[in-house]
Amino acid sequence: MQQSLTRLHSELSTAPRLDETSKGLLREVLKDIEGALKDPQPAASAPRSRLEELAVRFDVGHPALSASIREFVDLLGGAGL
């Protein structure tokens, strides 16, 4: 899971056409996920829901980023987060 999170951070930093609002949302969600990984709580599904919304938003303009987000959402779900 840490490897997938690292890859998401990398893709986020190299997505030049991503607007600042989208980058900010992704950063917030990734920060929430990092916190949930350190201290899992029942509320951890909130970052997952936000990630799913972002994946849909990025489907057309950023398909690789969208796919990575979906992969990470699946990993979170499999880990019970």
N, CA, C and O atoms as a GROMACS GRO file, in nm:
protein
  324
    1MET      N    1   0.082  -0.118   0.000
    1MET     CA    2   0.000   0.000   0.000
    1MET      C    3   0.088   0.126   0.000
    1MET      O    4   0.056   0.224  -0.067
    2GLN      N    5   0.196   0.122   0.075
    2GLN     CA    6   0.286   0.238   0.079
    2GLN      C    7   0.344   0.266  -0.059
    2GLN      O    8   0.362   0.382  -0.097
    3GLN      N    9   0.374   0.161  -0.133
    3GLN     CA   10   0.428   0.178  -0.269
    3GLN      C   11   0.326   0.247  -0.359
    3GLN      O   12   0.361   0.336  -0.437
    4SER      N   13   0.200   0.208  -0.348
    4SER     CA   14   0.094   0.272  -0.428
    4SER      C   15   0.077   0.418  -0.389
    4SER      O   16   0.057   0.503  -0.475
    5LEU      N   17   0.085   0.446  -0.260
    5LEU     CA   18   0.074   0.584  -0.214
    5LEU      C   19   0.190   0.667  -0.266
    5LEU      O   20   0.171   0.782  -0.307
    6THR      N   21   0.309   0.611  -0.266
    6THR     CA   22   0.426   0.681  -0.319
    6THR      C   23   0.410   0.709  -0.468
    6THR      O   24   0.444   0.817  -0.516
    7ARG      N   25   0.356   0.612  -0.540
    7ARG     CA   26   0.335   0.630  -0.684
    7ARG      C   27   0.231   0.740  -0.710
    7ARG      O   28   0.248   0.821  -0.801
    8LEU      N   29   0.125   0.744  -0.629
    8LEU     CA   30   0.025   0.850  -0.643
    8LEU      C   31   0.087   0.987  -0.620
    8LEU      O   32   0.060   1.081  -0.695
    9HIS      N   33   0.170   0.998  -0.518
    9HIS     CA   34   0.239   1.125  -0.493
    9HIS      C   35   0.324   1.164  -0.613
    9HIS      O   36   0.326   1.281  -0.653
   10SER      N   37   0.393   1.069  -0.670
   10SER     CA   38   0.479   1.095  -0.785
   10SER      C   39   0.397   1.141  -0.906
   10SER      O   40   0.433   1.238  -0.972
   11GLU      N   41   0.287   1.073  -0.933
   11GLU     CA   42   0.202   1.110  -1.046
   11GLU      C   43   0.140   1.247  -1.025
   11GLU      O   44   0.125   1.325  -1.120
   12LEU      N   45   0.104   1.276  -0.902
   12LEU     CA   46   0.048   1.407  -0.871
   12LEU      C   47   0.149   1.517  -0.900
   12LEU      O   48   0.114   1.620  -0.958
   13SER      N   49   0.272   1.496  -0.859
   13SER     CA   50   0.374   1.600  -0.878
   13SER      C   51   0.415   1.617  -1.024
   13SER      O   52   0.470   1.721  -1.060
   14THR      N   53   0.390   1.518  -1.108
   14THR     CA   54   0.430   1.528  -1.249
   14THR      C   55   0.312   1.552  -1.342
   14THR      O   56   0.328   1.544  -1.464
   15ALA      N   57   0.195   1.580  -1.289
   15ALA     CA   58   0.077   1.606  -1.373
   15ALA      C   59   0.071   1.756  -1.403
   15ALA      O   60   0.005   1.830  -1.330
   16PRO      N   61   0.137   1.801  -1.510
   16PRO     CA   62   0.150   1.944  -1.536
   16PRO      C   63   0.018   2.013  -1.571
   16PRO      O   64   0.003   2.132  -1.543
   17ARG      N   65  -0.076   1.943  -1.631
   17ARG     CA   66  -0.199   2.007  -1.673
   17ARG      C   67  -0.307   2.004  -1.566
   17ARG      O   68  -0.418   2.053  -1.588
   18LEU      N   69  -0.277   1.949  -1.452
   18LEU     CA   70  -0.372   1.942  -1.343
   18LEU      C   71  -0.385   2.080  -1.280
   18LEU      O   72  -0.285   2.141  -1.242
   19ASP      N   73  -0.509   2.129  -1.269
   19ASP     CA   74  -0.527   2.261  -1.211
   19ASP      C   75  -0.495   2.259  -1.062
   19ASP      O   76  -0.497   2.154  -0.998
   20GLU      N   77  -0.466   2.374  -1.009
   20GLU     CA   78  -0.423   2.385  -0.869
   20GLU      C   79  -0.531   2.339  -0.771
   20GLU      O   80  -0.499   2.282  -0.667
   21THR      N   81  -0.657   2.361  -0.804
   21THR     CA   82  -0.766   2.315  -0.717
   21THR      C   83  -0.764   2.164  -0.707
   21THR      O   84  -0.777   2.109  -0.597
   22SER      N   85  -0.750   2.096  -0.820
   22SER     CA   86  -0.746   1.949  -0.821
   22SER      C   87  -0.625   1.897  -0.746
   22SER      O   88  -0.634   1.801  -0.669
   23LYS      N   89  -0.510   1.961  -0.768
   23LYS     CA   90  -0.389   1.920  -0.696
   23LYS      C   91  -0.409   1.936  -0.546
   23LYS      O   92  -0.369   1.850  -0.468
   24GLY      N   93  -0.472   2.047  -0.506
   24GLY     CA   94  -0.496   2.070  -0.365
   24GLY      C   95  -0.588   1.966  -0.304
   24GLY      O   96  -0.564   1.918  -0.193
   25LEU      N   97  -0.694   1.929  -0.378
   25LEU     CA   98  -0.786   1.825  -0.330
   25LEU      C   99  -0.715   1.692  -0.314
   25LEU      O  100  -0.734   1.622  -0.215
   26LEU      N  101  -0.634   1.658  -0.412
   26LEU     CA  102  -0.560   1.532  -0.404
   26LEU      C  103  -0.463   1.533  -0.286
   26LEU      O  104  -0.451   1.434  -0.214
   27ARG      N  105  -0.396   1.643  -0.267
   27ARG     CA  106  -0.302   1.652  -0.154
   27ARG      C  107  -0.375   1.633  -0.020
   27ARG      O  108  -0.327   1.563   0.068
   28GLU      N  109  -0.492   1.696  -0.008
   28GLU     CA  110  -0.571   1.682   0.115
   28GLU      C  111  -0.611   1.536   0.139
   28GLU      O  112  -0.597   1.484   0.249
   29VAL      N  113  -0.660   1.472   0.033
   29VAL     CA  114  -0.704   1.334   0.046
   29VAL      C  115  -0.586   1.243   0.079
   29VAL      O  116  -0.598   1.155   0.165
   30LEU      N  117  -0.474   1.262   0.012
   30LEU     CA  118  -0.357   1.180   0.040
   30LEU      C  119  -0.307   1.200   0.183
   30LEU      O  120  -0.263   1.105   0.247
   31LYS      N  121  -0.315   1.322   0.231
   31LYS     CA  122  -0.278   1.348   0.370
   31LYS      C  123  -0.372   1.274   0.465
   31LYS      O  124  -0.328   1.216   0.564
   32ASP      N  125  -0.503   1.277   0.434
   32ASP     CA  126  -0.600   1.204   0.516
   32ASP      C  127  -0.569   1.055   0.516
   32ASP      O  128  -0.579   0.989   0.619
   33ILE      N  129  -0.532   1.002   0.398
   33ILE     CA  130  -0.503   0.858   0.387
   33ILE      C  131  -0.378   0.823   0.468
   33ILE      O  132  -0.376   0.722   0.538
   34GLU      N  133  -0.277   0.907   0.459
   34GLU     CA  134  -0.156   0.882   0.537
   34GLU      C  135  -0.189   0.879   0.686
   34GLU      O  136  -0.136   0.796   0.760
   35GLY      N  137  -0.275   0.969   0.730
   35GLY     CA  138  -0.316   0.970   0.869
   35GLY      C  139  -0.394   0.845   0.906
   35GLY      O  140  -0.375   0.789   1.014
   36ALA      N  141  -0.482   0.801   0.816
   36ALA     CA  142  -0.562   0.680   0.840
   36ALA      C  143  -0.473   0.556   0.846
   36ALA      O  144  -0.501   0.463   0.921
   37LEU      N  145  -0.367   0.554   0.766
   37LEU     CA  146  -0.276   0.440   0.769
   37LEU      C  147  -0.199   0.433   0.901
   37LEU      O  148  -0.166   0.325   0.948
   38LYS      N  149  -0.171   0.548   0.958
   38LYS     CA  150  -0.100   0.552   1.085
   38LYS      C  151  -0.193   0.519   1.202
   38LYS      O  152  -0.151   0.457   1.299
   39ASP      N  153  -0.319   0.561   1.192
   39ASP     CA  154  -0.415   0.542   1.300
   39ASP      C  155  -0.552   0.509   1.240
   39ASP      O  156  -0.637   0.598   1.230
   40PRO      N  157  -0.576   0.383   1.198
   40PRO     CA  158  -0.701   0.347   1.134
   40PRO      C  159  -0.821   0.373   1.225
   40PRO      O  160  -0.820   0.341   1.344
   41GLN      N  161  -0.924   0.432   1.166
   41GLN     CA  162  -1.049   0.463   1.236
   41GLN      C  163  -1.165   0.431   1.145
   41GLN      O  164  -1.147   0.418   1.024
   42PRO      N  165  -1.285   0.417   1.201
   42PRO     CA  166  -1.402   0.392   1.115
   42PRO      C  167  -1.426   0.504   1.014
   42PRO      O  168  -1.485   0.478   0.908
   43ALA      N  169  -1.384   0.625   1.043
   43ALA     CA  170  -1.407   0.738   0.953
   43ALA      C  171  -1.314   0.737   0.832
   43ALA      O  172  -1.320   0.828   0.749
   44ALA      N  173  -1.230   0.636   0.819
   44ALA     CA  174  -1.133   0.630   0.709
   44ALA      C  175  -1.200   0.618   0.573
   44ALA      O  176  -1.134   0.642   0.472
   45SER      N  177  -1.327   0.581   0.567
   45SER     CA  178  -1.396   0.570   0.438
   45SER      C  179  -1.416   0.706   0.372
   45SER      O  180  -1.435   0.713   0.251
   46ALA      N  181  -1.412   0.815   0.450
   46ALA     CA  182  -1.429   0.948   0.393
   46ALA      C  183  -1.321   0.980   0.290
   46ALA      O  184  -1.355   1.025   0.180
   47PRO      N  185  -1.192   0.959   0.320
   47PRO     CA  186  -1.092   0.984   0.216
   47PRO      C  187  -1.111   0.895   0.094
   47PRO      O  188  -1.086   0.936  -0.019
   48ARG      N  189  -1.155   0.771   0.117
   48ARG     CA  190  -1.177   0.679   0.006
   48ARG      C  191  -1.288   0.731  -0.084
   48ARG      O  192  -1.277   0.725  -0.207
   49SER      N  193  -1.395   0.782  -0.025
   49SER     CA  194  -1.506   0.839  -0.104
   49SER      C  195  -1.460   0.959  -0.184
   49SER      O  196  -1.497   0.976  -0.300
   50ARG      N  197  -1.378   1.043  -0.121
   50ARG     CA  198  -1.327   1.160  -0.192
   50ARG      C  199  -1.236   1.118  -0.306
   50ARG      O  200  -1.238   1.180  -0.412
   51LEU      N  201  -1.156   1.014  -0.285
   51LEU     CA  202  -1.070   0.965  -0.392
   51LEU      C  203  -1.151   0.911  -0.508
   51LEU      O  204  -1.117   0.934  -0.624
   52GLU      N  205  -1.260   0.840  -0.478
   52GLU     CA  206  -1.345   0.788  -0.585
   52GLU      C  207  -1.404   0.903  -0.668
   52GLU      O  208  -1.410   0.894  -0.790
   53GLU      N  209  -1.446   1.009  -0.602
   53GLU     CA  210  -1.498   1.126  -0.673
   53GLU      C  211  -1.390   1.189  -0.762
   53GLU      O  212  -1.418   1.229  -0.875
   54LEU      N  213  -1.268   1.198  -0.710
   54LEU     CA  214  -1.160   1.255  -0.789
   54LEU      C  215  -1.126   1.167  -0.909
   54LEU      O  216  -1.095   1.218  -1.016
   55ALA      N  217  -1.132   1.036  -0.892
   55ALA     CA  218  -1.103   0.945  -1.003
   55ALA      C  219  -1.201   0.970  -1.118
   55ALA      O  220  -1.161   0.973  -1.234
   56VAL      N  221  -1.327   0.987  -1.085
   56VAL     CA  222  -1.428   1.016  -1.188
   56VAL      C  223  -1.397   1.149  -1.255
   56VAL      O  224  -1.406   1.162  -1.377
   57ARG      N  225  -1.360   1.247  -1.175
   57ARG     CA  226  -1.330   1.381  -1.228
   57ARG      C  227  -1.212   1.377  -1.325
   57ARG      O  228  -1.209   1.453  -1.422
   58PHE      N  229  -1.113   1.290  -1.299
   58PHE     CA  230  -0.993   1.284  -1.380
   58PHE      C  231  -1.000   1.185  -1.496
   58PHE      O  232  -0.904   1.174  -1.572
   59ASP      N  233  -1.110   1.112  -1.511
   59ASP     CA  234  -1.122   1.010  -1.614
   59ASP      C  235  -1.082   1.058  -1.753
   59ASP      O  236  -1.004   0.991  -1.822
   60VAL      N  237  -1.132   1.172  -1.794
   60VAL     CA  238  -1.110   1.218  -1.932
   60VAL      C  239  -0.973   1.283  -1.950
   60VAL      O  240  -0.899   1.246  -2.041
   61GLY      N  241  -0.939   1.378  -1.864
   61GLY     CA  242  -0.816   1.454  -1.884
   61GLY      C  243  -0.690   1.388  -1.832
   61GLY      O  244  -0.580   1.418  -1.879
   62HIS      N  245  -0.705   1.299  -1.734
   62HIS     CA  246  -0.588   1.238  -1.671
   62HIS      C  247  -0.615   1.090  -1.644
   62HIS      O  248  -0.622   1.048  -1.528
   63PRO      N  249  -0.630   1.009  -1.749
   63PRO     CA  250  -0.668   0.869  -1.730
   63PRO      C  251  -0.567   0.787  -1.648
   63PRO      O  252  -0.607   0.698  -1.573
   64ALA      N  253  -0.438   0.814  -1.662
   64ALA     CA  254  -0.339   0.738  -1.585
   64ALA      C  255  -0.351   0.769  -1.437
   64ALA      O  256  -0.344   0.679  -1.353
   65LEU      N  257  -0.369   0.895  -1.404
   65LEU     CA  258  -0.387   0.935  -1.265
   65LEU      C  259  -0.517   0.877  -1.210
   65LEU      O  260  -0.521   0.829  -1.096
   66SER      N  261  -0.622   0.881  -1.289
   66SER     CA  262  -0.750   0.823  -1.249
   66SER      C  263  -0.736   0.674  -1.219
   66SER      O  264  -0.790   0.626  -1.120
   67ALA      N  265  -0.665   0.602  -1.304
   67ALA     CA  266  -0.645   0.459  -1.284
   67ALA      C  267  -0.565   0.432  -1.156
   67ALA      O  268  -0.596   0.339  -1.082
   68SER      N  269  -0.464   0.512  -1.130
   68SER     CA  270  -0.385   0.496  -1.008
   68SER      C  271  -0.468   0.523  -0.884
   68SER      O  272  -0.456   0.454  -0.783
   69ILE      N  273  -0.553   0.623  -0.893
   69ILE     CA  274  -0.641   0.654  -0.780
   69ILE      C  275  -0.736   0.538  -0.754
   69ILE      O  276  -0.756   0.498  -0.639
   70ARG      N  277  -0.794   0.484  -0.859
   70ARG     CA  278  -0.886   0.370  -0.843
   70ARG      C  279  -0.814   0.248  -0.784
   70ARG      O  280  -0.869   0.177  -0.700
   71GLU      N  281  -0.693   0.225  -0.828
   71GLU     CA  282  -0.614   0.114  -0.774
   71GLU      C  283  -0.592   0.133  -0.624
   71GLU      O  284  -0.603   0.038  -0.545
   72PHE      N  285  -0.562   0.255  -0.586
   72PHE     CA  286  -0.540   0.283  -0.445
   72PHE      C  287  -0.669   0.270  -0.364
   72PHE      O  288  -0.667   0.222  -0.251
   73VAL      N  289  -0.780   0.313  -0.422
   73VAL     CA  290  -0.911   0.297  -0.355
   73VAL      C  291  -0.937   0.149  -0.330
   73VAL      O  292  -0.984   0.111  -0.223
   74ASP      N  293  -0.908   0.067  -0.429
   74ASP     CA  294  -0.927  -0.079  -0.413
   74ASP      C  295  -0.838  -0.133  -0.301
   74ASP      O  296  -0.882  -0.216  -0.222
   75LEU      N  297  -0.713  -0.086  -0.295
   75LEU     CA  298  -0.623  -0.132  -0.188
   75LEU      C  299  -0.676  -0.090  -0.051
   75LEU      O  300  -0.672  -0.167   0.045
   76LEU      N  301  -0.725   0.033  -0.042
   76LEU     CA  302  -0.781   0.078   0.086
   76LEU      C  303  -0.900  -0.007   0.128
   76LEU      O  304  -0.914  -0.045   0.244
   77GLY      N  305  -0.987  -0.036   0.031
   77GLY     CA  306  -1.103  -0.119   0.060
   77GLY      C  307  -1.063  -0.259   0.105
   77GLY      O  308  -1.121  -0.315   0.198
   78GLY      N  309  -0.962  -0.314   0.038
   78GLY     CA  310  -0.914  -0.448   0.074
   78GLY      C  311  -0.850  -0.452   0.211
   78GLY      O  312  -0.849  -0.556   0.278
   79ALA      N  313  -0.796  -0.337   0.253
   79ALA     CA  314  -0.734  -0.330   0.385
   79ALA      C  315  -0.834  -0.293   0.494
   79ALA      O  316  -0.800  -0.282   0.612
   80GLY      N  317  -0.959  -0.274   0.454
   80GLY     CA  318  -1.062  -0.238   0.551
   80GLY      C  319  -1.061  -0.094   0.592
   80GLY      O  320  -1.116  -0.058   0.696
   81LEU      N  321  -0.998  -0.008   0.511
   81LEU     CA  322  -0.995   0.135   0.541
   81LEU      C  323  -1.092   0.211   0.455
   81LEU      O  324  -1.103   0.333   0.467
   0.00000   0.00000   0.00000
